């Protein structure tokens, strides 16, 4: 029974409680995959119908790679402000705001796309902690940017019924909820509507994501939330002249997320000069916030010049973490167990 602690940590509550499992299946569950991606957009599914979409075949290939790379799950993220942003030589820029009902229409379009793609690939939408198992890829749904709400908090309940379990408060377009990293402040943190969103998400047992949020916004979330949060994809600051440096976070910013038991998804974007430097930056993040508060957020396939651009690289990432001196159990926490812990804590 030397692996009993690992078994209890990585097996769903339903599997543990079931008396129908034979000894063979119990031992198989001990070795189930632990990796979890806190933020991804396989094939840029949210852009379906445009030239940015990589196609259904690419989505299927991503699902196959997830499974072969040992992922137990991921947050498949809709993009709340997708029609309102454009890619320029200077980076992603906002180009407008939603008019009445357009945000709701965009949400309906994207939720239909991702559900259809998952169904086509025999992957079910994960809604509960029991959806973690040794035999399935748990596809949790999230939304990047709260622009879709347009002041309509009732939409949150609709999203919950649709299976959405995490919302990132801000993205690239300034919205009515809070301030973001890449634009001038307009609320000095969370707005009143943003504070109501935090309370409502806590009540519904949804996971709050503060990626892209300004430090003041994160501090306001931390002061209000009664549950752990995530910062699904970022990295610690380095030189200011690095690509997308505005999206990096300070030490205090990172510690604020950790202070409520949260997890930061280390982001393998072009901010990192190489895969090896990314591994070093994962270690820097662990040194700042502790081993319990770091995970992986790939931003696949919508990342900027990524140093990880296929799930086939994830086993190599774990190998490099071991080479950097992390123990096997520590590397597993980074690869996915920390993310699983927070999801199970919040979803209940």
Phi and psi restraints in degrees (value plus and minus 20) as a CYANA .aco file:
   2 UNK   PHI     -84.4   -44.4
   2 UNK   PSI     -41.0    -1.0
   3 UNK   PHI    -119.7   -79.7
   3 UNK   PSI      -6.5    33.5
   4 UNK   PHI     -81.3   -41.3
   4 UNK   PSI     -59.7   -19.7
   5 UNK   PHI     -84.1   -44.1
   5 UNK   PSI     -61.9   -21.9
   6 UNK   PHI     -82.3   -42.3
   6 UNK   PSI     -61.7   -21.7
   7 UNK   PHI     -80.7   -40.7
   7 UNK   PSI     -66.7   -26.7
   8 UNK   PHI     -85.7   -45.7
   8 UNK   PSI     -53.2   -13.2
   9 UNK   PHI     -94.0   -54.0
   9 UNK   PSI     -53.6   -13.6
  10 UNK   PHI    -127.4   -87.4
  10 UNK   PSI     -23.0    17.0
  11 UNK   PHI    -122.1   -82.1
  11 UNK   PSI     121.4   161.4
  12 UNK   PHI     -84.4   -44.4
  12 UNK   PSI     134.8   174.8
  13 UNK   PHI     -82.4   -42.4
  13 UNK   PSI     -55.7   -15.7
  14 UNK   PHI     -84.6   -44.6
  14 UNK   PSI     -59.4   -19.4
  15 UNK   PHI     -87.5   -47.5
  15 UNK   PSI     -60.0   -20.0
  16 UNK   PHI     -84.5   -44.5
  16 UNK   PSI     -60.4   -20.4
  17 UNK   PHI     -97.6   -57.6
  17 UNK   PSI     -37.0     3.0
  18 UNK   PHI     -95.5   -55.5
  18 UNK   PSI     110.7   150.7
  19 UNK   PHI    -112.8   -72.8
  19 UNK   PSI     -15.5    24.5
  20 UNK   PHI    -108.0   -68.0
  20 UNK   PSI     -29.9    10.1
  21 UNK   PHI     -97.0   -57.0
  21 UNK   PSI     113.5   153.5
  22 UNK   PHI    -107.2   -67.2
  22 UNK   PSI     154.1   194.1
  23 UNK   PHI     -82.2   -42.2
  23 UNK   PSI     -56.1   -16.1
  24 UNK   PHI     -81.8   -41.8
  24 UNK   PSI     -64.7   -24.7
  25 UNK   PHI     -89.6   -49.6
  25 UNK   PSI     -54.7   -14.7
  26 UNK   PHI     -80.9   -40.9
  26 UNK   PSI     -64.5   -24.5
  27 UNK   PHI     -88.4   -48.4
  27 UNK   PSI     -51.3   -11.3
  28 UNK   PHI     -85.1   -45.1
  28 UNK   PSI     -57.7   -17.7
  29 UNK   PHI     -85.8   -45.8
  29 UNK   PSI     -48.5    -8.5
  30 UNK   PHI     -79.6   -39.6
  30 UNK   PSI     -49.9    -9.9
  31 UNK   PHI    -126.1   -86.1
  31 UNK   PSI       1.9    41.9
  32 UNK   PHI     -85.9   -45.9
  32 UNK   PSI     135.2   175.2
  33 UNK   PHI     -80.1   -40.1
  33 UNK   PSI     128.2   168.2
  34 UNK   PHI    -137.8   -97.8
  34 UNK   PSI     -35.5     4.5
  35 UNK   PHI     -84.5   -44.5
  35 UNK   PSI     121.4   161.4
  36 UNK   PHI    -162.5  -122.5
  36 UNK   PSI     113.1   153.1
  37 UNK   PHI    -120.4   -80.4
  37 UNK   PSI      96.5   136.5
  38 UNK   PHI     -94.1   -54.1
  38 UNK   PSI     -31.3     8.7
  39 UNK   PHI    -183.3  -143.3
  39 UNK   PSI      97.1   137.1
  40 UNK   PHI    -173.3  -133.3
  40 UNK   PSI     137.5   177.5
  41 UNK   PHI    -155.7  -115.7
  41 UNK   PSI      47.5    87.5
  42 UNK   PHI     -71.4   -31.4
  42 UNK   PSI     109.8   149.8
  43 UNK   PHI      44.1    84.1
  43 UNK   PSI      -7.5    32.5
  44 UNK   PHI      31.4    71.4
  44 UNK   PSI      30.9    70.9
  45 UNK   PHI     -76.5   -36.5
  45 UNK   PSI     -51.2   -11.2
  46 UNK   PHI     -83.8   -43.8
  46 UNK   PSI     -40.3    -0.3
  47 UNK   PHI    -116.8   -76.8
  47 UNK   PSI      -5.6    34.4
  48 UNK   PHI     -73.5   -33.5
  48 UNK   PSI     114.4   154.4
  49 UNK   PHI      78.2   118.2
  49 UNK   PSI     -25.4    14.6
  50 UNK   PHI    -140.7  -100.7
  50 UNK   PSI     153.1   193.1
  51 UNK   PHI     -90.9   -50.9
  51 UNK   PSI     -33.1     6.9
  52 UNK   PHI     -95.9   -55.9
  52 UNK   PSI     -44.7    -4.7
  53 UNK   PHI     -88.7   -48.7
  53 UNK   PSI     110.6   150.6
  54 UNK   PHI    -106.8   -66.8
  54 UNK   PSI     -26.5    13.5
  55 UNK   PHI      84.8   124.8
  55 UNK   PSI     136.9   176.9
  56 UNK   PHI     -81.3   -41.3
  56 UNK   PSI     -56.9   -16.9
  57 UNK   PHI     -84.0   -44.0
  57 UNK   PSI     -58.9   -18.9
  58 UNK   PHI     -86.5   -46.5
  58 UNK   PSI     -58.4   -18.4
  59 UNK   PHI     -80.9   -40.9
  59 UNK   PSI     -66.6   -26.6
  60 UNK   PHI     -79.5   -39.5
  60 UNK   PSI     -62.4   -22.4
  61 UNK   PHI     -82.3   -42.3
  61 UNK   PSI     -58.6   -18.6
  62 UNK   PHI     -83.9   -43.9
  62 UNK   PSI     -61.8   -21.8
  63 UNK   PHI     -81.4   -41.4
  63 UNK   PSI     -64.6   -24.6
  64 UNK   PHI     -81.3   -41.3
  64 UNK   PSI     -61.8   -21.8
  65 UNK   PHI     -87.4   -47.4
  65 UNK   PSI     -58.4   -18.4
  66 UNK   PHI     -76.3   -36.3
  66 UNK   PSI     -67.7   -27.7
  67 UNK   PHI     -86.5   -46.5
  67 UNK   PSI     -64.6   -24.6
  68 UNK   PHI     -90.0   -50.0
  68 UNK   PSI     -46.6    -6.6
  69 UNK   PHI    -101.8   -61.8
  69 UNK   PSI     -26.6    13.4
  70 UNK   PHI      71.8   111.8
  70 UNK   PSI       8.5    48.5
  71 UNK   PHI    -102.1   -62.1
  71 UNK   PSI     113.0   153.0
  72 UNK   PHI    -110.4   -70.4
  72 UNK   PSI     -35.9     4.1
  73 UNK   PHI     157.4   197.4
  73 UNK   PSI     156.6   196.6
  74 UNK   PHI    -184.0  -144.0
  74 UNK   PSI     138.4   178.4
  75 UNK   PHI    -113.0   -73.0
  75 UNK   PSI      92.1   132.1
  76 UNK   PHI    -106.3   -66.3
  76 UNK   PSI      95.0   135.0
  77 UNK   PHI    -124.6   -84.6
  77 UNK   PSI     100.6   140.6
  78 UNK   PHI     -88.6   -48.6
  78 UNK   PSI     141.0   181.0
  79 UNK   PHI    -137.2   -97.2
  79 UNK   PSI      87.7   127.7
  80 UNK   PHI     -81.8   -41.8
  80 UNK   PSI     -53.2   -13.2
  81 UNK   PHI    -128.1   -88.1
  81 UNK   PSI       3.7    43.7
  82 UNK   PHI     -71.3   -31.3
  82 UNK   PSI     -64.4   -24.4
  83 UNK   PHI     -95.8   -55.8
  83 UNK   PSI     -26.8    13.2
  84 UNK   PHI    -126.0   -86.0
  84 UNK   PSI     -12.4    27.6
  85 UNK   PHI    -145.7  -105.7
  85 UNK   PSI     135.5   175.5
  86 UNK   PHI    -158.3  -118.3
  86 UNK   PSI     130.3   170.3
  87 UNK   PHI    -111.4   -71.4
  87 UNK   PSI     100.8   140.8
  88 UNK   PHI    -141.4  -101.4
  88 UNK   PSI     148.1   188.1
  89 UNK   PHI     -78.1   -38.1
  89 UNK   PSI     -44.4    -4.4
  90 UNK   PHI    -111.5   -71.5
  90 UNK   PSI     -18.4    21.6
  91 UNK   PHI      97.7   137.7
  91 UNK   PSI    -190.0  -150.0
  92 UNK   PHI    -100.2   -60.2
  92 UNK   PSI     109.9   149.9
  93 UNK   PHI    -148.1  -108.1
  93 UNK   PSI     126.5   166.5
  94 UNK   PHI     -93.8   -53.8
  94 UNK   PSI     129.0   169.0
  95 UNK   PHI    -153.8  -113.8
  95 UNK   PSI      -0.2    39.8
  96 UNK   PHI     136.8   176.8
  96 UNK   PSI    -196.7  -156.7
  97 UNK   PHI    -149.0  -109.0
  97 UNK   PSI     138.4   178.4
  98 UNK   PHI     -89.4   -49.4
  98 UNK   PSI     119.4   159.4
  99 UNK   PHI    -112.8   -72.8
  99 UNK   PSI     153.4   193.4
 100 UNK   PHI     -72.3   -32.3
 100 UNK   PSI     108.7   148.7
 101 UNK   PHI      52.9    92.9
 101 UNK   PSI     -29.6    10.4
 102 UNK   PHI     -89.6   -49.6
 102 UNK   PSI     -54.6   -14.6
 103 UNK   PHI     -84.5   -44.5
 103 UNK   PSI     -62.4   -22.4
 104 UNK   PHI     -83.7   -43.7
 104 UNK   PSI     -60.6   -20.6
 105 UNK   PHI     -83.1   -43.1
 105 UNK   PSI     -60.2   -20.2
 106 UNK   PHI     -87.3   -47.3
 106 UNK   PSI     -60.1   -20.1
 107 UNK   PHI     -80.3   -40.3
 107 UNK   PSI     -66.3   -26.3
 108 UNK   PHI     -80.8   -40.8
 108 UNK   PSI     -58.2   -18.2
 109 UNK   PHI     -84.4   -44.4
 109 UNK   PSI     -68.9   -28.9
 110 UNK   PHI     -90.9   -50.9
 110 UNK   PSI     -59.1   -19.1
 111 UNK   PHI     -85.7   -45.7
 111 UNK   PSI     -54.6   -14.6
 112 UNK   PHI     -87.1   -47.1
 112 UNK   PSI     -59.6   -19.6
 113 UNK   PHI     -83.0   -43.0
 113 UNK   PSI     -70.2   -30.2
 114 UNK   PHI     -89.4   -49.4
 114 UNK   PSI     -56.3   -16.3
 115 UNK   PHI     -85.9   -45.9
 115 UNK   PSI     -59.3   -19.3
 116 UNK   PHI     -85.5   -45.5
 116 UNK   PSI     -62.3   -22.3
 117 UNK   PHI     -86.3   -46.3
 117 UNK   PSI     -61.2   -21.2
 118 UNK   PHI     -85.3   -45.3
 118 UNK   PSI     -63.0   -23.0
 119 UNK   PHI     -81.1   -41.1
 119 UNK   PSI     -62.2   -22.2
 120 UNK   PHI     -81.2   -41.2
 120 UNK   PSI     -48.6    -8.6
 121 UNK   PHI    -124.0   -84.0
 121 UNK   PSI      -3.3    36.7
 122 UNK   PHI      38.0    78.0
 122 UNK   PSI      18.1    58.1
 123 UNK   PHI    -137.0   -97.0
 123 UNK   PSI     104.7   144.7
 124 UNK   PHI    -110.7   -70.7
 124 UNK   PSI     132.7   172.7
 125 UNK   PHI     -91.1   -51.1
 125 UNK   PSI     103.4   143.4
 126 UNK   PHI    -103.2   -63.2
 126 UNK   PSI     113.0   153.0
 127 UNK   PHI    -144.9  -104.9
 127 UNK   PSI     -37.9     2.1
 128 UNK   PHI    -153.8  -113.8
 128 UNK   PSI     142.1   182.1
 129 UNK   PHI     -83.7   -43.7
 129 UNK   PSI     -46.0    -6.0
 130 UNK   PHI     -89.5   -49.5
 130 UNK   PSI     -29.2    10.8
 131 UNK   PHI     -96.2   -56.2
 131 UNK   PSI     -29.9    10.1
 132 UNK   PHI     -93.4   -53.4
 132 UNK   PSI     104.1   144.1
 133 UNK   PHI    -172.0  -132.0
 133 UNK   PSI     153.2   193.2
 134 UNK   PHI     -97.2   -57.2
 134 UNK   PSI     -30.6     9.4
 135 UNK   PHI    -139.6   -99.6
 135 UNK   PSI     -21.9    18.1
 136 UNK   PHI    -152.5  -112.5
 136 UNK   PSI     133.7   173.7
 137 UNK   PHI    -110.4   -70.4
 137 UNK   PSI      96.7   136.7
 138 UNK   PHI    -101.9   -61.9
 138 UNK   PSI      87.7   127.7
 139 UNK   PHI    -117.2   -77.2
 139 UNK   PSI      71.5   111.5
 140 UNK   PHI    -102.1   -62.1
 140 UNK   PSI     127.3   167.3
 141 UNK   PHI    -124.2   -84.2
 141 UNK   PSI     120.8   160.8
 142 UNK   PHI    -158.8  -118.8
 142 UNK   PSI     149.8   189.8
 143 UNK   PHI    -151.4  -111.4
 143 UNK   PSI     110.3   150.3
 144 UNK   PHI    -117.6   -77.6
 144 UNK   PSI      81.8   121.8
 145 UNK   PHI      82.9   122.9
 145 UNK   PSI     105.6   145.6
 146 UNK   PHI    -109.3   -69.3
 146 UNK   PSI      -3.5    36.5
 147 UNK   PHI     -78.6   -38.6
 147 UNK   PSI     -46.7    -6.7
 148 UNK   PHI     -81.4   -41.4
 148 UNK   PSI     -44.2    -4.2
 149 UNK   PHI     -88.1   -48.1
 149 UNK   PSI     -55.6   -15.6
 150 UNK   PHI      29.7    69.7
 150 UNK   PSI      15.9    55.9
 151 UNK   PHI      61.6   101.6
 151 UNK   PSI     -18.3    21.7
 152 UNK   PHI    -121.3   -81.3
 152 UNK   PSI      69.9   109.9
 153 UNK   PHI     -89.5   -49.5
 153 UNK   PSI     -38.1     1.9
 154 UNK   PHI     -82.6   -42.6
 154 UNK   PSI     -45.7    -5.7
 155 UNK   PHI     -81.6   -41.6
 155 UNK   PSI     -46.1    -6.1
 156 UNK   PHI     -78.2   -38.2
 156 UNK   PSI     -59.9   -19.9
 157 UNK   PHI     -88.6   -48.6
 157 UNK   PSI     -56.9   -16.9
 158 UNK   PHI     -81.8   -41.8
 158 UNK   PSI     -64.3   -24.3
 159 UNK   PHI     -82.3   -42.3
 159 UNK   PSI     -61.8   -21.8
 160 UNK   PHI     -81.6   -41.6
 160 UNK   PSI     -64.8   -24.8
 161 UNK   PHI     -83.3   -43.3
 161 UNK   PSI     -50.2   -10.2
 162 UNK   PHI     -95.2   -55.2
 162 UNK   PSI     -30.1     9.9
 163 UNK   PHI      86.6   126.6
 163 UNK   PSI     -20.5    19.5
 164 UNK   PHI     -87.5   -47.5
 164 UNK   PSI     109.1   149.1
 165 UNK   PHI    -142.9  -102.9
 165 UNK   PSI     -20.6    19.4
 166 UNK   PHI    -169.8  -129.8
 166 UNK   PSI     120.5   160.5
 167 UNK   PHI    -150.8  -110.8
 167 UNK   PSI     109.5   149.5
 168 UNK   PHI    -109.2   -69.2
 168 UNK   PSI     100.3   140.3
 169 UNK   PHI     -80.9   -40.9
 169 UNK   PSI     -62.9   -22.9
 170 UNK   PHI    -151.4  -111.4
 170 UNK   PSI     140.7   180.7
 171 UNK   PHI    -153.7  -113.7
 171 UNK   PSI    -133.6   -93.6
 172 UNK   PHI    -124.5   -84.5
 172 UNK   PSI     -41.1    -1.1
 173 UNK   PHI    -116.3   -76.3
 173 UNK   PSI     105.7   145.7
 174 UNK   PHI     -75.1   -35.1
 174 UNK   PSI     112.3   152.3
 175 UNK   PHI    -148.9  -108.9
 175 UNK   PSI    -192.8  -152.8
 176 UNK   PHI    -105.1   -65.1
 176 UNK   PSI     -17.2    22.8
 177 UNK   PHI    -121.6   -81.6
 177 UNK   PSI     -58.1   -18.1
 178 UNK   PHI    -195.2  -155.2
 178 UNK   PSI     156.1   196.1
 179 UNK   PHI    -111.0   -71.0
 179 UNK   PSI     130.6   170.6
 180 UNK   PHI    -136.8   -96.8
 180 UNK   PSI     149.5   189.5
 181 UNK   PHI     -92.2   -52.2
 181 UNK   PSI     -49.9    -9.9
 182 UNK   PHI    -122.0   -82.0
 182 UNK   PSI     -15.6    24.4
 183 UNK   PHI    -155.1  -115.1
 183 UNK   PSI     142.9   182.9
 184 UNK   PHI     -83.9   -43.9
 184 UNK   PSI     126.9   166.9
 185 UNK   PHI     -87.5   -47.5
 185 UNK   PSI     121.5   161.5
 186 UNK   PHI    -148.5  -108.5
 186 UNK   PSI     -30.4     9.6
 187 UNK   PHI    -142.2  -102.2
 187 UNK   PSI     -28.7    11.3
 188 UNK   PHI      37.7    77.7
 188 UNK   PSI      21.9    61.9
 189 UNK   PHI     103.3   143.3
 189 UNK   PSI    -154.9  -114.9
 190 UNK   PHI    -101.3   -61.3
 190 UNK   PSI     123.2   163.2
 191 UNK   PHI    -102.7   -62.7
 191 UNK   PSI     156.6   196.6
 192 UNK   PHI     -80.8   -40.8
 192 UNK   PSI     -58.8   -18.8
 193 UNK   PHI     -85.8   -45.8
 193 UNK   PSI     -58.5   -18.5
 194 UNK   PHI     -84.4   -44.4
 194 UNK   PSI     -59.3   -19.3
 195 UNK   PHI     -85.8   -45.8
 195 UNK   PSI     -58.2   -18.2
 196 UNK   PHI     -85.6   -45.6
 196 UNK   PSI     -57.6   -17.6
 197 UNK   PHI     -81.2   -41.2
 197 UNK   PSI     -64.8   -24.8
 198 UNK   PHI     -78.7   -38.7
 198 UNK   PSI     -67.5   -27.5
 199 UNK   PHI     -83.7   -43.7
 199 UNK   PSI     -60.4   -20.4
 200 UNK   PHI     -88.0   -48.0
 200 UNK   PSI     -58.9   -18.9
 201 UNK   PHI     -87.4   -47.4
 201 UNK   PSI     -58.6   -18.6
 202 UNK   PHI     -79.1   -39.1
 202 UNK   PSI     -64.4   -24.4
 203 UNK   PHI     -84.7   -44.7
 203 UNK   PSI     -56.5   -16.5
 204 UNK   PHI    -104.0   -64.0
 204 UNK   PSI     -25.9    14.1
 205 UNK   PHI      43.5    83.5
 205 UNK   PSI      31.7    71.7
 206 UNK   PHI    -129.5   -89.5
 206 UNK   PSI     129.9   169.9
 207 UNK   PHI    -108.3   -68.3
 207 UNK   PSI     100.3   140.3
 208 UNK   PHI    -102.5   -62.5
 208 UNK   PSI     110.1   150.1
 209 UNK   PHI    -133.3   -93.3
 209 UNK   PSI     104.6   144.6
 210 UNK   PHI    -127.6   -87.6
 210 UNK   PSI      -0.4    39.6
 211 UNK   PHI     -79.5   -39.5
 211 UNK   PSI     125.6   165.6
 212 UNK   PHI      53.0    93.0
 212 UNK   PSI     -28.9    11.1
 213 UNK   PHI     -99.8   -59.8
 213 UNK   PSI     126.5   166.5
 214 UNK   PHI     -86.3   -46.3
 214 UNK   PSI     142.7   182.7
 215 UNK   PHI     -80.2   -40.2
 215 UNK   PSI     -60.6   -20.6
 216 UNK   PHI     -82.9   -42.9
 216 UNK   PSI     -58.5   -18.5
 217 UNK   PHI     -84.5   -44.5
 217 UNK   PSI     -63.4   -23.4
 218 UNK   PHI     -82.1   -42.1
 218 UNK   PSI     -62.7   -22.7
 219 UNK   PHI     -80.9   -40.9
 219 UNK   PSI     -59.4   -19.4
 220 UNK   PHI     -86.0   -46.0
 220 UNK   PSI     -60.5   -20.5
 221 UNK   PHI     -82.5   -42.5
 221 UNK   PSI     -65.8   -25.8
 222 UNK   PHI     -80.2   -40.2
 222 UNK   PSI     -57.3   -17.3
 223 UNK   PHI     -90.1   -50.1
 223 UNK   PSI     -44.5    -4.5
 224 UNK   PHI    -119.5   -79.5
 224 UNK   PSI     -56.8   -16.8
 225 UNK   PHI     -87.8   -47.8
 225 UNK   PSI     125.9   165.9
 226 UNK   PHI    -129.4   -89.4
 226 UNK   PSI      -6.3    33.7
 227 UNK   PHI    -155.6  -115.6
 227 UNK   PSI     138.6   178.6
 228 UNK   PHI     -80.5   -40.5
 228 UNK   PSI     135.7   175.7
 229 UNK   PHI    -144.3  -104.3
 229 UNK   PSI     152.4   192.4
 230 UNK   PHI    -145.3  -105.3
 230 UNK   PSI     133.6   173.6
 231 UNK   PHI    -138.0   -98.0
 231 UNK   PSI      75.3   115.3
 232 UNK   PHI     -86.4   -46.4
 232 UNK   PSI     -47.1    -7.1
 233 UNK   PHI    -177.8  -137.8
 233 UNK   PSI      86.1   126.1
 234 UNK   PHI    -184.5  -144.5
 234 UNK   PSI    -195.1  -155.1
 235 UNK   PHI    -175.0  -135.0
 235 UNK   PSI     140.1   180.1
 236 UNK   PHI     -90.7   -50.7
 236 UNK   PSI     125.5   165.5
 237 UNK   PHI     -78.8   -38.8
 237 UNK   PSI     127.7   167.7
 238 UNK   PHI    -155.9  -115.9
 238 UNK   PSI    -151.8  -111.8
 239 UNK   PHI     -87.4   -47.4
 239 UNK   PSI     123.2   163.2
 240 UNK   PHI     -89.4   -49.4
 240 UNK   PSI     -38.4     1.6
 241 UNK   PHI    -111.8   -71.8
 241 UNK   PSI     -11.6    28.4
 242 UNK   PHI     -91.9   -51.9
 242 UNK   PSI     134.6   174.6
 243 UNK   PHI     -77.7   -37.7
 243 UNK   PSI     122.4   162.4
 244 UNK   PHI      24.9    64.9
 244 UNK   PSI      18.5    58.5
 245 UNK   PHI     -82.5   -42.5
 245 UNK   PSI     -46.4    -6.4
 246 UNK   PHI     -83.4   -43.4
 246 UNK   PSI     -41.3    -1.3
 247 UNK   PHI    -106.5   -66.5
 247 UNK   PSI     -25.1    14.9
 248 UNK   PHI    -100.3   -60.3
 248 UNK   PSI     142.0   182.0
 249 UNK   PHI    -141.7  -101.7
 249 UNK   PSI     133.5   173.5
 250 UNK   PHI     -99.3   -59.3
 250 UNK   PSI     149.8   189.8
 251 UNK   PHI     -80.4   -40.4
 251 UNK   PSI     -64.9   -24.9
 252 UNK   PHI     -83.9   -43.9
 252 UNK   PSI     -58.2   -18.2
 253 UNK   PHI     -79.5   -39.5
 253 UNK   PSI     -67.7   -27.7
 254 UNK   PHI     -83.7   -43.7
 254 UNK   PSI     -62.9   -22.9
 255 UNK   PHI     -85.4   -45.4
 255 UNK   PSI     -50.5   -10.5
 256 UNK   PHI     -82.6   -42.6
 256 UNK   PSI     -62.4   -22.4
 257 UNK   PHI     -83.5   -43.5
 257 UNK   PSI     -64.4   -24.4
 258 UNK   PHI     -86.4   -46.4
 258 UNK   PSI     -47.6    -7.6
 259 UNK   PHI     -84.0   -44.0
 259 UNK   PSI     -41.9    -1.9
 260 UNK   PHI    -128.1   -88.1
 260 UNK   PSI       2.6    42.6
 261 UNK   PHI      60.7   100.7
 261 UNK   PSI      -3.7    36.3
 262 UNK   PHI     -99.9   -59.9
 262 UNK   PSI     156.3   196.3
 263 UNK   PHI    -151.2  -111.2
 263 UNK   PSI     118.7   158.7
 264 UNK   PHI    -126.6   -86.6
 264 UNK   PSI     105.4   145.4
 265 UNK   PHI    -102.8   -62.8
 265 UNK   PSI      91.1   131.1
 266 UNK   PHI     -83.5   -43.5
 266 UNK   PSI     108.1   148.1
 267 UNK   PHI    -123.9   -83.9
 267 UNK   PSI      94.5   134.5
 268 UNK   PHI    -106.7   -66.7
 268 UNK   PSI      31.7    71.7
 269 UNK   PHI    -104.7   -64.7
 269 UNK   PSI    -199.9  -159.9
 270 UNK   PHI     -89.9   -49.9
 270 UNK   PSI     -20.2    19.8
 271 UNK   PHI     -79.3   -39.3
 271 UNK   PSI     -55.2   -15.2
 272 UNK   PHI    -101.4   -61.4
 272 UNK   PSI     117.3   157.3
 273 UNK   PHI     -96.8   -56.8
 273 UNK   PSI     -39.3     0.7
 274 UNK   PHI    -183.6  -143.6
 274 UNK   PSI     148.8   188.8
 275 UNK   PHI     -79.4   -39.4
 275 UNK   PSI     -63.8   -23.8
 276 UNK   PHI     -83.2   -43.2
 276 UNK   PSI     -59.3   -19.3
 277 UNK   PHI     -87.4   -47.4
 277 UNK   PSI     -55.5   -15.5
 278 UNK   PHI     -78.5   -38.5
 278 UNK   PSI     -64.5   -24.5
 279 UNK   PHI     -79.8   -39.8
 279 UNK   PSI     -62.0   -22.0
 280 UNK   PHI     -81.1   -41.1
 280 UNK   PSI     -58.0   -18.0
 281 UNK   PHI     -92.5   -52.5
 281 UNK   PSI     -49.6    -9.6
 282 UNK   PHI     -81.9   -41.9
 282 UNK   PSI     -63.7   -23.7
 283 UNK   PHI     -84.3   -44.3
 283 UNK   PSI     -59.9   -19.9
 284 UNK   PHI     -80.0   -40.0
 284 UNK   PSI     -60.8   -20.8
 285 UNK   PHI     -84.9   -44.9
 285 UNK   PSI     -62.4   -22.4
 286 UNK   PHI     -82.1   -42.1
 286 UNK   PSI     -61.3   -21.3
 287 UNK   PHI     -81.0   -41.0
 287 UNK   PSI     -50.0   -10.0
 288 UNK   PHI    -104.0   -64.0
 288 UNK   PSI     -67.0   -27.0
 289 UNK   PHI    -128.9   -88.9
 289 UNK   PSI     -31.8     8.2
 290 UNK   PHI      79.9   119.9
 290 UNK   PSI     136.7   176.7
 291 UNK   PHI     -84.2   -44.2
 291 UNK   PSI     -44.0    -4.0
 292 UNK   PHI     -99.1   -59.1
 292 UNK   PSI     -27.0    13.0
 293 UNK   PHI    -142.7  -102.7
 293 UNK   PSI      -0.2    39.8
 294 UNK   PHI    -144.9  -104.9
 294 UNK   PSI     114.7   154.7
 295 UNK   PHI    -155.4  -115.4
 295 UNK   PSI    -177.8  -137.8
 296 UNK   PHI    -145.7  -105.7
 296 UNK   PSI     109.4   149.4
 297 UNK   PHI    -150.5  -110.5
 297 UNK   PSI      78.7   118.7
 298 UNK   PHI     -95.4   -55.4
 298 UNK   PSI     -49.8    -9.8
 299 UNK   PHI      44.2    84.2
 299 UNK   PSI       0.3    40.3
 300 UNK   PHI     -81.4   -41.4
 300 UNK   PSI     114.2   154.2
 301 UNK   PHI    -127.9   -87.9
 301 UNK   PSI      15.5    55.5
 302 UNK   PHI    -137.9   -97.9
 302 UNK   PSI       3.6    43.6
 303 UNK   PHI    -104.5   -64.5
 303 UNK   PSI     137.3   177.3
 304 UNK   PHI    -110.4   -70.4
 304 UNK   PSI      94.0   134.0
 305 UNK   PHI      22.1    62.1
 305 UNK   PSI      39.5    79.5
 306 UNK   PHI     -86.4   -46.4
 306 UNK   PSI     127.0   167.0
 307 UNK   PHI    -112.0   -72.0
 307 UNK   PSI     -28.6    11.4
 308 UNK   PHI    -145.8  -105.8
 308 UNK   PSI      91.0   131.0
 309 UNK   PHI    -141.2  -101.2
 309 UNK   PSI     -10.7    29.3
 310 UNK   PHI    -171.6  -131.6
 310 UNK   PSI     125.7   165.7
 311 UNK   PHI     -86.4   -46.4
 311 UNK   PSI     -35.1     4.9
 312 UNK   PHI     -84.5   -44.5
 312 UNK   PSI     -35.2     4.8
 313 UNK   PHI    -105.3   -65.3
 313 UNK   PSI     -32.5     7.5
 314 UNK   PHI     -83.7   -43.7
 314 UNK   PSI     -61.3   -21.3
 315 UNK   PHI     -78.5   -38.5
 315 UNK   PSI     -56.0   -16.0
 316 UNK   PHI     -86.5   -46.5
 316 UNK   PSI     -53.9   -13.9
 317 UNK   PHI     -82.7   -42.7
 317 UNK   PSI     -65.8   -25.8
 318 UNK   PHI     -83.4   -43.4
 318 UNK   PSI     -58.8   -18.8
 319 UNK   PHI     -81.3   -41.3
 319 UNK   PSI     -61.9   -21.9
 320 UNK   PHI     -87.6   -47.6
 320 UNK   PSI     -55.1   -15.1
 321 UNK   PHI     -82.7   -42.7
 321 UNK   PSI     -60.2   -20.2
 322 UNK   PHI     -83.5   -43.5
 322 UNK   PSI     -60.0   -20.0
 323 UNK   PHI     -86.3   -46.3
 323 UNK   PSI     -46.6    -6.6
 324 UNK   PHI     -99.7   -59.7
 324 UNK   PSI     -23.6    16.4
 325 UNK   PHI      88.8   128.8
 325 UNK   PSI     -20.6    19.4
 326 UNK   PHI     -93.8   -53.8
 326 UNK   PSI     122.8   162.8
 327 UNK   PHI     -93.8   -53.8
 327 UNK   PSI     148.8   188.8
 328 UNK   PHI     -80.2   -40.2
 328 UNK   PSI     -64.2   -24.2
 329 UNK   PHI     -86.7   -46.7
 329 UNK   PSI     -56.2   -16.2
 330 UNK   PHI     -86.6   -46.6
 330 UNK   PSI     -61.7   -21.7
 331 UNK   PHI     -84.2   -44.2
 331 UNK   PSI     -55.8   -15.8
 332 UNK   PHI     -87.8   -47.8
 332 UNK   PSI     -54.1   -14.1
 333 UNK   PHI     -82.0   -42.0
 333 UNK   PSI     -65.9   -25.9
 334 UNK   PHI     -85.2   -45.2
 334 UNK   PSI     -65.1   -25.1
 335 UNK   PHI     -86.2   -46.2
 335 UNK   PSI     -47.1    -7.1
 336 UNK   PHI    -199.0  -159.0
 336 UNK   PSI     -42.9    -2.9
 337 UNK   PHI     -87.5   -47.5
 337 UNK   PSI     -53.5   -13.5
 338 UNK   PHI     -84.1   -44.1
 338 UNK   PSI     -63.3   -23.3
 339 UNK   PHI     -81.4   -41.4
 339 UNK   PSI     -64.7   -24.7
 340 UNK   PHI     -80.5   -40.5
 340 UNK   PSI     -61.5   -21.5
 341 UNK   PHI     -79.5   -39.5
 341 UNK   PSI     -66.7   -26.7
 342 UNK   PHI     -87.3   -47.3
 342 UNK   PSI     -61.8   -21.8
 343 UNK   PHI     -80.3   -40.3
 343 UNK   PSI     -65.5   -25.5
 344 UNK   PHI     -85.4   -45.4
 344 UNK   PSI     -57.0   -17.0
 345 UNK   PHI     -85.5   -45.5
 345 UNK   PSI     -64.0   -24.0
 346 UNK   PHI     -98.1   -58.1
 346 UNK   PSI     -65.9   -25.9
 347 UNK   PHI     -92.1   -52.1
 347 UNK   PSI     -41.5    -1.5
